[in-house]
Amino acid sequence: LDRDEYLATLARTRIAPCPSGPHSLDSFRLYEALAAGCLPIIETHTQHGDEGQFWDALFGPYRPIPRVASWAEALPLIMEEYADGNDWREARDEVARWYAGYREDLQIDFERTIARLRES
């Protein structure tokens, strides 16, 4: 898909699997899904094993983003947790509120860091 078609498709997507990057669990897919208003699902394993602590280090202990150890767990998770049409919306809205707060805190931290660096 070209970029515009990809973003339009993502904007219509309810739940977006966000596989890891080639060397880290983190990838642009998660941030694209968050920006598009999807409910992302992230993974906790790489070829090196369980690296779920990565998400704790990046986002802190609380993040309402659903996680799977393998993609074989994704469909059962979706069917069990989000089968009702409103369940995914509630989860998506919770993730959106959390992410907005996370971004706001990050911006404040950047501003404080810049101010501190200017003072030194």
C-alpha positions, 0 to 999 in steps of 0.5 A: 500500500502507498502511504496515504492508502495505508493511513486511511486503512489504519484509520478504519481499523479497530484493533491493530497488531503491532509486531516488534521491530527487527531488533527491539519490541518497539516499532513505529507500528505502535505509534501509528496505531495510537495516532490512528485511534486503533486499539494496538496489541503489542508483543512481549517476545523477540527472538531472544525470549521474553522481553516484556520488561522493555515496555515497563522501562519505556512506559512505566508499570501501567499501560493498558495496551493489550500484550501477547507473548506470541501472535497465536494468542492474538485471536483468542484474546480478541475473541475473549476480550473484545467480541462485544462491539463496545468492548474494544471501544472502551479499551481503545478509549482507555488506551487513548486517555493513557497515551494522551497523558503519557505524551503530556508528561513526556512534553513536560519532562522535555521542557524541564530537561531543556530548561535545566540544560539552559541553566547549566 
